[in-house]
Amino acid sequence: MMSQFQEVLKQSGLHPKPAGLVLQYGTAGFRTNAKKLDHIMFRMGLLATLRSRKTKATIGVMVTASHNPEEDNGVKLIDPMGEMVTPTWEGYATQLANAEQEDLLTALKDVIEKEAIDMSQEADVFVGKDTRSSSASLSQAVMDGVSALGGHSKDYGLVTTPQLHYMVCCQNTKGKYGDATVEGYYSKLYQAFIQLTKSVLNRTDDQKHLSVDGANGIGALKVREMEAHLKKELQISLFNDGSKGKLNHQCGADFVKVQQKPPTGVEMNPGERCCSFDGDADRIVYYFIDSEGQFHLLDGDKIATLISTFLKELLTQAGVDLKMGAVQTAYANGSSTRYLEDTMQVIVRCTKTGVKHLHHAAQEFDIGVYFEANGHGTVLFSKAAEEIIQHLAEDANINDERKRAARMLQNTINVINQTVGDAIADMLLIEAILAIKGMTIQQWDSIYSDLPNRQLKVKVADRRVIDTADAERRAVSPAGLQDAIDSLVKKYRKARSFVRPSGTEDVVRVYAEAETQESADDLAHKVSLAVYRLAGGVGGEPKQLL
């Protein structure tokens, strides 16, 4: 034990912490300029080793900054079932990251003591990285941390974030979820996709064609690898493949969603299906331009609606009574919520922003579909639901229609990455659904019309003055703010607005939607003024929208 700590001390000197630097483990781990991360990576290697000993399972460490600019990097820890690390350990991560060099061993021993960790236990850590130039040395720093505490690391090299989540889950379920190799990941997904679409006949090449914006990141490399398996079932034109553009620069899911316009570097013809991944391929959004050149975005809400509708229909055809729910955040467009509840009769649950909250809520259903509006989402099936579906698919005494629906549900389970939102898996599921239903992207888009909306942010001296309740839909403090919002909302048709403090900076985020864009803009601006007035705005009043 003593020699392990001496090794940590010696090694940590090679990954020194800049004095006074403080970073927080947020929703997506640590994320900042890559130059500030070497010590963090080493320490997350230490923490992952402890977590592995505590859980007696393999833990994952993914080096990526997702949709951030190329000069940034970051790190996410992955728990045994491929889920995000538990909140208590997020706290340990922050503690360990911010301990000054001379206090590192004390901080480390504190975790070991609190969690009663047996340091003689084997430890295994899977490490993956994205295509950023800083990722190679930073993932090496993680592995240095693992070996300093006597753990074993396996370097998966360049993988998407969802692929590493998948590997960890496969490893810890002894292959029940799949084979813990990149090849195993592809074969599970594409075989399920081929099975799902095999009954669809006479599709033209145009109908099979999809343009993919790889955000000049890891997703582009992995789509290339996977393409070979898809044969003729899906014909992909890959843009922003990393050969010349900068990662996430004017491209990728986040850019398309926020800017509400197509990415640079994608050739689009009217009516053609296009989709964009983000930098680490755990988000996806679809879009097209119509014959008038008008841009149409199909974001996480539209994706959730398409998938929920498909699953609901299959459950009905299979004659199986499973509790299905869709999980959204306050940012979900009101039209999508109304369509799911009123037309599709699907239960909708609203949670706080942040994938881990949605994932948790989705686990309460037999089948839980969750998507954030930004395009991060997946579907979770309970073990009981999977068993019922499997039993039906193998039942010789049921009619063909029920059996066919049960088999389609089985293949749907296999094409989905249940550990986390996965752009590649979600893309295959969406493509399969559109093929099965014989739907064009325009028909999908017209299932319901989004209510016009606007997002703004207001600079405040301290974002903690804003406190919210009801899944962030109501402001509890400062006094008078929610009353002000309520009275403003009443002045517009089909209106809704909420405010929430940012998780990372001293700003308050404002969301408003209404029947017309003009009303949504006006409401957002007036709510921003109320926030500025009542929550200690700084830097001059928010300007009227340009």
NORSULLIN-V109210 format. One record per residue. N is the residue number from 1. RES is the residue in one letter. NEAR is the number of other ideal C-beta (glycine too) atoms within 8 Angstrom. Layout:
<<N;RES;NEAR> <N;RES;NEAR>>
This chain:
<<1;M;5> <2;M;5> <3;S;6> <4;Q;11> <5;F;11> <6;Q;8> <7;E;11> <8;V;14> <9;L;10> <10;K;9> <11;Q;12> <12;S;14> <13;G;8> <14;L;8> <15;H;14> <16;P;8> <17;K;10> <18;P;7> <19;A;6> <20;G;4> <21;L;8> <22;V;5> <23;L;11> <24;Q;7> <25;Y;10> <26;G;9> <27;T;6> <28;A;7> <29;G;11> <30;F;14> <31;R;11> <32;T;10> <33;N;8> <34;A;12> <35;K;5> <36;K;10> <37;L;15> <38;D;10> <39;H;13> <40;I;12> <41;M;16> <42;F;17> <43;R;14> <44;M;17> <45;G;21> <46;L;15> <47;L;15> <48;A;17> <49;T;16> <50;L;15> <51;R;13> <52;S;16> <53;R;14> <54;K;8> <55;T;9> <56;K;6> <57;A;8> <58;T;11> <59;I;17> <60;G;16> <61;V;17> <62;M;16> <63;V;15> <64;T;16> <65;A;14> <66;S;12> <67;H;13> <68;N;10> <69;P;8> <70;E;9> <71;E;6> <72;D;12> <73;N;16> <74;G;15> <75;V;16> <76;K;12> <77;L;16> <78;I;15> <79;D;13> <80;P;10> <81;M;9> <82;G;15> <83;E;11> <84;M;10> <85;V;11> <86;T;6> <87;P;5> <88;T;6> <89;W;11> <90;E;10> <91;G;9> <92;Y;10> <93;A;15> <94;T;11> <95;Q;11> <96;L;15> <97;A;13> <98;N;8> <99;A;11> <100;E;7> <101;Q;10> <102;E;4> <103;D;8> <104;L;15> <105;L;9> <106;T;8> <107;A;11> <108;L;13> <109;K;9> <110;D;9> <111;V;14> <112;I;10> <113;E;7> <114;K;6> <115;E;8> <116;A;5> <117;I;10> <118;D;6> <119;M;9> <120;S;3> <121;Q;8> <122;E;6> <123;A;13> <124;D;13> <125;V;19> <126;F;16> <127;V;16> <128;G;16> <129;K;14> <130;D;14> <131;T;9> <132;R;13> <133;S;5> <134;S;11> <135;S;13> <136;A;8> <137;S;8> <138;L;16> <139;S;15> <140;Q;8> <141;A;14> <142;V;19> <143;M;13> <144;D;13> <145;G;19> <146;V;17> <147;S;10> <148;A;15> <149;L;14> <150;G;9> <151;G;14> <152;H;8> <153;S;13> <154;K;8> <155;D;7> <156;Y;12> <157;G;6> <158;L;9> <159;V;14> <160;T;15> <161;T;16> <162;P;16> <163;Q;14> <164;L;15> <165;H;17> <166;Y;16> <167;M;16> <168;V;19> <169;C;14> <170;C;13> <171;Q;10> <172;N;11> <173;T;9> <174;K;4> <175;G;8> <176;K;4> <177;Y;8> <178;G;10> <179;D;10> <180;A;10> <181;T;7> <182;V;9> <183;E;7> <184;G;11> <185;Y;13> <186;Y;11> <187;S;10> <188;K;11> <189;L;15> <190;Y;12> <191;Q;9> <192;A;14> <193;F;16> <194;I;10> <195;Q;9> <196;L;12> <197;T;12> <198;K;6> <199;S;6> <200;V;8> <201;L;4> <202;N;3> <203;R;7> <204;T;6> <205;D;6> <206;D;5> <207;Q;7> <208;K;12> <209;H;11> <210;L;13> <211;S;14> <212;V;15> <213;D;16> <214;G;15> <215;A;19> <216;N;14> <217;G;17> <218;I;14> <219;G;16> <220;A;16> <221;L;12> <222;K;13> <223;V;14> <224;R;9> <225;E;9> <226;M;12> <227;E;9> <228;A;5> <229;H;8> <230;L;11> <231;K;5> <232;K;5> <233;E;8> <234;L;9> <235;Q;8> <236;I;11> <237;S;9> <238;L;11> <239;F;13> <240;N;16> <241;D;10> <242;G;12> <243;S;4> <244;K;3> <245;G;12> <246;K;6> <247;L;13> <248;N;16> <249;H;10> <250;Q;7> <251;C;17> <252;G;17> <253;A;16> <254;D;11> <255;F;14> <256;V;17> <257;K;13> <258;V;6> <259;Q;6> <260;Q;7> <261;K;5> <262;P;9> <263;P;14> <264;T;8> <265;G;9> <266;V;12> <267;E;6> <268;M;10> <269;N;5> <270;P;9> <271;G;10> <272;E;10> <273;R;10> <274;C;14> <275;C;15> <276;S;16> <277;F;19> <278;D;19> <279;G;17> <280;D;15> <281;A;16> <282;D;13> <283;R;15> <284;I;14> <285;V;16> <286;Y;14> <287;Y;13> <288;F;14> <289;I;11> <290;D;10> <291;S;5> <292;E;4> <293;G;7> <294;Q;6> <295;F;9> <296;H;11> <297;L;10> <298;L;11> <299;D;11> <300;G;15> <301;D;13> <302;K;13> <303;I;17> <304;A;17> <305;T;15> <306;L;13> <307;I;14> <308;S;14> <309;T;10> <310;F;12> <311;L;14> <312;K;12> <313;E;8> <314;L;12> <315;L;14> <316;T;7> <317;Q;10> <318;A;12> <319;G;6> <320;V;9> <321;D;3> <322;L;9> <323;K;7> <324;M;15> <325;G;15> <326;A;15> <327;V;13> <328;Q;17> <329;T;14> <330;A;11> <331;Y;8> <332;A;13> <333;N;11> <334;G;10> <335;S;10> <336;S;15> <337;T;11> <338;R;10> <339;Y;12> <340;L;14> <341;E;11> <342;D;7> <343;T;7> <344;M;11> <345;Q;6> <346;V;11> <347;I;9> <348;V;11> <349;R;10> <350;C;10> <351;T;11> <352;K;7> <353;T;10> <354;G;8> <355;V;12> <356;K;9> <357;H;11> <358;L;16> <359;H;13> <360;H;8> <361;A;13> <362;A;14> <363;Q;9> <364;E;7> <365;F;12> <366;D;10> <367;I;15> <368;G;15> <369;V;15> <370;Y;16> <371;F;16> <372;E;13> <373;A;13> <374;N;11> <375;G;17> <376;H;10> <377;G;14> <378;T;14> <379;V;13> <380;L;12> <381;F;11> <382;S;10> <383;K;6> <384;A;7> <385;A;11> <386;E;10> <387;E;8> <388;I;10> <389;I;15> <390;Q;9> <391;H;8> <392;L;13> <393;A;11> <394;E;6> <395;D;9> <396;A;4> <397;N;3> <398;I;9> <399;N;5> <400;D;5> <401;E;7> <402;R;12> <403;K;12> <404;R;10> <405;A;12> <406;A;15> <407;R;10> <408;M;11> <409;L;14> <410;Q;11> <411;N;12> <412;T;16> <413;I;12> <414;N;10> <415;V;13> <416;I;12> <417;N;12> <418;Q;9> <419;T;13> <420;V;14> <421;G;14> <422;D;17> <423;A;18> <424;I;15> <425;A;13> <426;D;14> <427;M;12> <428;L;14> <429;L;12> <430;I;14> <431;E;12> <432;A;13> <433;I;12> <434;L;13> <435;A;12> <436;I;12> <437;K;7> <438;G;5> <439;M;8> <440;T;7> <441;I;14> <442;Q;10> <443;Q;8> <444;W;13> <445;D;10> <446;S;7> <447;I;10> <448;Y;9> <449;S;5> <450;D;9> <451;L;12> <452;P;11> <453;N;11> <454;R;13> <455;Q;8> <456;L;11> <457;K;9> <458;V;13> <459;K;8> <460;V;16> <461;A;5> <462;D;7> <463;R;11> <464;R;6> <465;V;10> <466;I;16> <467;D;8> <468;T;13> <469;A;7> <470;D;6> <471;A;8> <472;E;11> <473;R;9> <474;R;8> <475;A;12> <476;V;7> <477;S;8> <478;P;9> <479;A;5> <480;G;7> <481;L;15> <482;Q;9> <483;D;7> <484;A;11> <485;I;14> <486;D;8> <487;S;8> <488;L;13> <489;V;11> <490;K;7> <491;K;7> <492;Y;12> <493;R;6> <494;K;9> <495;A;15> <496;R;9> <497;S;14> <498;F;12> <499;V;14> <500;R;11> <501;P;10> <502;S;11> <503;G;7> <504;T;5> <505;E;5> <506;D;8> <507;V;11> <508;V;14> <509;R;11> <510;V;14> <511;Y;13> <512;A;14> <513;E;14> <514;A;16> <515;E;9> <516;T;7> <517;Q;7> <518;E;6> <519;S;13> <520;A;16> <521;D;11> <522;D;10> <523;L;17> <524;A;16> <525;H;12> <526;K;9> <527;V;15> <528;S;12> <529;L;10> <530;A;12> <531;V;16> <532;Y;12> <533;R;7> <534;L;10> <535;A;13> <536;G;7> <537;G;12> <538;V;6> <539;G;4> <540;G;3> <541;E;6> <542;P;9> <543;K;6> <544;Q;4> <545;L;8> <546;L;3>>
